[in-house]
């Protein structure tokens, strides 16, 4: 039998290629066969009358949806309900999940709330067509059986402790109002009802708010005759704000008492769940909490439930008729390794499909990262060099402290790698466990998206103003005159007259300025090519881009001509055939740049 391709059949049928692919998947085209990632259609196939309808109606994409009921009924939902099965199999008293922002923590916590919470509504309807229901009565017996306290701190980003305390009190008040059944419960005594009324109206004193988890769980336990499940989402957001805005001791003091009352030796607690970016175990917030089980990005348990797996991404792309975009999605949004599971950024994949499969950095500016800027501002020369290596596509080996805390930012700049890893700016490519419970890890930048985010949210924090960005633009546009003026302006603002003592200093400065072009280029330094070793090469990641070779010269004496030195640098590039590597790779558009430095002066020549 002769076969035809989807594109050929689409042209003959007057439909789009994606519509034909969808019809093949749904069995609307008899005899269609999958071969690799493509479909083969019998050449003599004729579509039945009415088959040429419009594109099938698909579910909406859940961009920014963290409400489980809504996501599971009205949107395309990636089924993560087996997280419930895995929890029931082990049932630790308190579980802490640490993951980067926008990796599905809030949606998963709301899923747990809807599953376990005892309400007048039959909430099993949200799970009956999900994977957890296929696991049998051993697991479904837990559905709808517990009173639940649910608090999300993800939006508590205030500039002062007074505002923070007020917002936490408001959240507690709203959660109390959600349990209005306690107001007239015959099982509560008058004191408990009075405490409930004060919390609900926002008129309780400071100690009552610190004890509110314990008080509310006690009341729910008495009313339902069942221990309470406590869920706290993004518990460390107020702590980070406290560190950045100067009220760290106050917020940590409150949280220590707040969590101790609810999670430590609380006879009214069934189970507790917390999420955050950092573990912060040494903060003493969880001091003495021996029933806490922590699941970080380095642990294999629950590794597939936060973020999308490869299989889930393939299914999602196929559903929206974009299976041919899988390789592009991998390049832009894959690369994370949680435990032993390869993970895609779910926020970015969803936005990519929603944005008609046009790739860009959707993840940037989705959260507050002043803490990263603070670490980088105090970076040592060694850390700066490692950041440049990362931006050039290389990996580095570093110690990862899974219990790193906020105050260590200023005292221990090495902690930058731990922060960047848990915050999603780095991926682990290899892990070497240490006897202290922490790890030595090979880390690298995960994908194209993070190269761009790295430039805009991380490396640019080290630059004093827009001059450095303008320098990169001048390099990219091969504007020697503009580059010369901007370099002198940059050096005037940022270097000491004692810094420019040798060529190595200027080489390092230029390497740092070129590093943020690394999502377009591989930045290579002091490598052999042709008949010698070039200073810096920008090797394009796509052949449509030009290649760049830099050669630097340095003069200490004032009687030496910088013009002449810059010309010598250009001559050296040509005589030593530094462009050999480009020519071998088929890159013909090569820009050669010679720069001569002295103090805060520079002369740039290019051809």
Secondary structure, DSSP 8 states (H G I E B T S, - for coil): --EEEHHHHHHHHTS-HHHHHHHHHTT-STT-EEETTEEEEETT----TTTT-------B--TT---HHHHHHHB-----THHHHHHHHH--SEEEEE--TTSSHHHHHHHHHHHHB--SS-GGGGTTTSGGGGG-HHHHTTTT-BEEEEEE-TT---SSHHHHHHHHHHHHHHHHHHTGGGTT-TTS-HHHHHHHHHHHHT---HHHHHTHHHHHHHHHHHHHTS-EEEEEESTTHHHHHHHHHT-HHHHHHHHHHHHHHHHSS-TTEEEEEEEES---GGGSTTTT-TTEEEE-TT-STTTTSSSB-HHHHHHHHHHTT-GGGHHHHHHHH--EEETTEEEB-HHHHHHHHHTTT----TTTTSS--HHHHHHHHT--HHHHHHHHHHHTT--EEEEE-TT--TTHHHH-GGGHHHHHHHTTS-EEEEEEE-TTS-EEEEEE--SHHHHHHIIIIIGGGGSSSTHHHHHHHHHHTT-HHHHHHHHHHHHHHH--TTT-SSHHHHHHHHHHHHHTTTTTEEEEES-EETTEE-SEEEEESSTTS-EEEEEEEE--STTS-HHHHHHHHHHHHHHTTTTHHHHHTT---EEEEEEEEETTEEEEEE-
